[in-house]
């Protein structure tokens, strides 16, 4: 898939566990980064949590916390 030109890192939702509202995004280099829906901001035209599904292409920002890298913003394509 070709991603739009924006300043986000790009990848796909690799795993999502709806019972815990958390999952992992895999970037284009194969690295998996943790996210929790209560800790991120969803941006863009599709701001509905219903788009959080395994395989969904996303743009994302990463922040460092005391527990390591975490997704801080998600944009669904």
C-alpha positions in Angstrom: 0.0 0.0 0.0 1.2 3.5 -0.7 0.7 5.9 2.2 -0.2 9.5 1.8 2.6 12.1 2.2 2.4 13.2 5.7 4.8 13.4 8.7 3.6 10.2 10.4 5.5 7.0 10.6 3.6 4.3 8.7 2.6 0.8 9.4 -0.3 -1.5 10.2 -2.1 -2.6 13.3 -0.5 -6.0 13.9 -2.3 -7.2 16.9 -5.3 -5.8 18.8 -6.9 -7.1 22.0 -10.3 -5.4 22.3 -11.0 -6.7 25.8 -8.0 -4.7 27.1 -8.1 -1.8 24.5 -4.5 -2.3 23.6 -2.4 -3.7 20.7 0.7 -3.3 18.6 1.5 -1.4 15.4 4.1 -2.8 13.1 6.1 -0.2 11.3 7.5 -0.5 7.8 10.8 -1.9 9.2 9.0 -4.7 11.1 9.3 -3.1 14.6 6.2 -3.6 16.9 5.2 -0.6 19.1 2.6 -0.9 21.9 -0.5 1.3 22.1 -3.4 1.6 24.5 -6.6 3.3 23.3 -6.9 5.2 26.6 -3.4 6.7 26.1 -3.5 7.8 22.5 -5.1 10.5 20.4 -6.8 9.5 17.2 -6.5 12.1 14.5 -7.6 12.6 10.9 -11.0 12.1 9.2 -11.5 8.6 10.6 -11.5 9.2 14.4 -13.8 6.3 15.3 -12.3 3.5 17.4 -14.2 1.0 15.1 -11.3 1.3 12.7 -9.0 -0.3 15.2 -8.7 -3.7 13.6 -5.8 -6.0 12.8 -4.4 -5.2 9.4 -5.6 -1.6 9.3 -3.0 0.7 7.7 -2.1 3.6 10.0 0.1 6.6 10.5 1.4 7.1 14.0 3.7 9.0 16.3 5.8 7.4 19.0 6.8 8.8 22.4 9.2 7.4 25.0 7.9 6.6 28.5 9.5 4.9 31.5 8.2 1.6 30.1 9.6 2.2 26.6 8.3 3.4 23.3 4.5 3.9 23.0 2.2 5.1 20.2 0.9 8.5 21.1 -1.2 9.4 18.0 -2.9 7.2 15.4 -4.3 8.1 12.0 -6.3 5.5 10.1 -6.0 5.4 6.3 
